[in-house]
Amino acid sequence: MDLKSNIYFSLNSVGAFIWDLIQEPKPILEIRNAVLARYNVDAERCKADVDGLLRGLAIHGLVRLHHEELV
């Protein structure tokens, strides 16, 4: 939930998997690799989707990105 806007967010199973992964800080590359290991997905698609989810969560203040740029 975004407390500023009172908007609720829902995640599909992959998004929920990523949400569980990021409960402890970890490098974005580690998150991408975990998704690649668990799901049958192309590496470029994985990068785009993981990065997009993390950007969206960060925009809404639900996560903070540290020491890494999403490229």
C-alpha positions as CSV (number, residue, x, y, z in Angstrom):
1,M,0.0,0.0,0.0
2,D,1.3,3.5,-0.9
3,L,0.5,5.4,2.3
4,K,0.6,8.8,0.5
5,S,-2.0,7.9,-2.1
6,N,-3.8,5.1,-0.2
7,I,-3.4,3.0,-3.3
8,Y,-3.1,-0.8,-2.9
9,F,-0.8,-2.8,-5.1
10,S,-1.1,-6.4,-6.0
11,L,1.6,-8.7,-7.4
12,N,1.5,-11.8,-9.5
13,S,3.4,-14.9,-8.4
14,V,6.7,-13.6,-9.9
15,G,6.2,-10.2,-8.3
16,A,5.5,-11.9,-5.0
17,F,8.6,-14.0,-5.3
18,I,10.7,-10.8,-5.9
19,W,8.9,-9.1,-3.0
20,D,10.0,-12.0,-0.7
21,L,13.6,-11.7,-2.1
22,I,13.9,-8.0,-1.3
23,Q,12.8,-8.3,2.4
24,E,16.6,-8.2,3.0
25,P,18.8,-5.9,0.9
26,K,20.5,-7.6,-2.0
27,P,22.0,-6.6,-5.4
28,I,19.6,-6.3,-8.3
29,L,21.8,-8.8,-10.2
30,E,21.1,-11.4,-7.5
31,I,17.4,-10.8,-7.8
32,R,17.5,-11.2,-11.5
33,N,19.5,-14.4,-11.2
34,A,17.1,-15.8,-8.7
35,V,14.2,-15.1,-11.1
36,L,16.1,-16.7,-14.0
37,A,16.8,-19.8,-11.9
38,R,13.2,-20.2,-10.8
39,Y,11.2,-19.3,-13.9
40,N,11.6,-20.1,-17.6
41,V,12.2,-16.6,-18.9
42,D,14.6,-15.0,-21.4
43,A,17.4,-13.1,-19.7
44,E,16.6,-9.8,-21.4
45,R,12.9,-10.1,-20.6
46,C,13.8,-10.9,-17.0
47,K,16.0,-7.8,-16.7
48,A,13.4,-5.5,-18.1
49,D,10.6,-6.9,-15.9
50,V,12.6,-7.0,-12.7
51,D,14.0,-3.5,-13.3
52,G,10.5,-2.2,-14.2
53,L,9.0,-3.7,-11.0
54,L,11.7,-2.3,-8.8
55,R,11.5,1.1,-10.5
56,G,7.7,1.2,-9.9
57,L,8.0,0.1,-6.3
58,A,10.7,2.8,-5.8
59,I,8.6,5.5,-7.4
60,H,5.8,4.8,-4.9
61,G,8.2,4.7,-2.0
62,L,7.7,1.0,-1.3
63,V,11.4,0.2,-1.8
64,R,14.7,2.1,-1.8
65,L,17.3,1.3,-4.4
66,H,20.9,1.7,-3.1
67,H,24.3,1.6,-4.8
68,E,23.1,0.4,-8.1
69,E,21.6,1.9,-11.2
70,L,19.0,0.2,-13.2
71,V,20.5,0.2,-16.7
